[in-house]
């Protein structure tokens, strides 16, 4: 991601935040993540952070979820407690 593209990204203050240690971790988990998110339809943004390359990605509006405790718990069981945060 270029510096210009990064400057244009508006990071939502609320939503479901998922963190992955590396780009490879994200790529290996992306399909599973999307399948888990598909069951939750709502108005909350999903924000993905890849730690090693400091990359932020806001999923498109059609991937928005209902960022509740049940979804957080389900995702945390797969991706780890410290990697899933819901901010309301």
C-alpha angles and dihedrals in degrees: 000000000000123000089248093054091047091053091054095053114100109208112215115233092214134041141069114322120198123186128201124188096221140012088247090055090052094047092048092049101037098094093046090047092051091049091052091047093048091073092060117069118185148108102278120111121236113223120191121199122192106201104201095054096029091234124162123197126182109203116232120270092259088065095055116131143196096258098209133145093264092058092043090052092048092050094043090056089059104032102026133265094264092052099057122065131168116204118189 
